[in-house]
């Protein structure tokens, strides 16, 4: 059984992996990040309406935040690994 801390660590790592994957794809296929974010928003809305899976919703929000650099608590910041 996962502890709360283990689950949080796993969600952070998963969001970071998806973010890095999309960033690498964007370098070779411009526009894929915007398309991914649009579909992610659609998936989030679908899950939010049809499920109580807060872990899944949180993972999607964290991925979106890492890609865009924006979150509701801190406002606009830099995307994950920007400039590296």
C-alpha positions in Angstrom: 0.0 0.0 0.0 1.3 3.4 -0.9 1.7 6.0 1.8 0.5 9.6 1.1 4.1 10.7 0.6 4.9 7.8 -1.8 1.8 8.6 -3.8 2.8 12.2 -4.0 6.3 11.3 -5.1 4.9 9.0 -7.8 2.6 11.6 -9.1 5.4 14.2 -9.2 7.6 11.9 -11.1 4.9 10.9 -13.5 4.0 14.6 -14.2 7.7 15.3 -14.8 8.1 12.4 -17.2 5.1 13.4 -19.3 6.3 17.0 -19.3 9.8 16.1 -20.5 8.4 13.8 -23.1 6.1 16.6 -24.5 8.9 19.1 -24.4 11.2 16.8 -26.4 8.5 16.1 -28.9 7.8 19.9 -29.2 11.4 20.4 -30.3 10.9 18.0 -33.2 7.2 18.5 -33.9 6.3 22.2 -33.2 2.7 22.5 -32.1 2.5 19.2 -30.3 2.7 20.8 -26.9 -0.4 23.0 -27.6 -2.3 20.0 -29.0 -1.3 18.0 -25.9 -2.4 20.7 -23.5 -5.8 21.0 -25.3 -6.4 17.3 -25.1 -5.2 17.2 -21.5 -7.8 19.9 -20.7 -10.5 17.9 -22.4 -9.5 14.8 -20.5 -9.5 16.7 -17.2 -13.0 18.1 -17.9 -14.2 14.6 -18.7 -12.7 13.0 -15.6 -13.9 15.8 -13.4 -17.5 15.3 -14.6 -17.5 11.5 -14.5 -15.2 10.6 -11.6 -14.1 11.3 -8.1 -10.5 10.4 -8.9 -8.7 13.3 -7.3 -5.3 11.7 -7.8 -5.8 11.5 -11.5 -7.1 15.0 -11.7 -4.2 16.3 -9.6 -1.7 14.5 -11.8 -3.2 16.1 -14.9 -3.1 19.6 -13.3 0.5 19.1 -12.2 1.5 18.1 -15.7 -0.3 21.1 -17.1 1.4 23.4 -14.6 4.9 22.0 -15.3 4.4 22.5 -19.1 2.9 26.0 -18.9 4.6 27.3 -15.7 1.2 28.4 -14.4 -0.6 27.3 -11.3 -3.5 28.8 -9.4 -1.5 29.3 -6.2 1.7 30.9 -7.6 0.4 32.4 -10.8 2.7 32.5 -13.9 6.2 31.1 -13.5 8.6 29.3 -15.8 7.8 26.0 -17.4 9.8 23.0 -16.1 13.4 22.9 -17.3 12.9 26.0 -19.4 16.1 27.1 -21.1 17.9 23.9 -20.3 
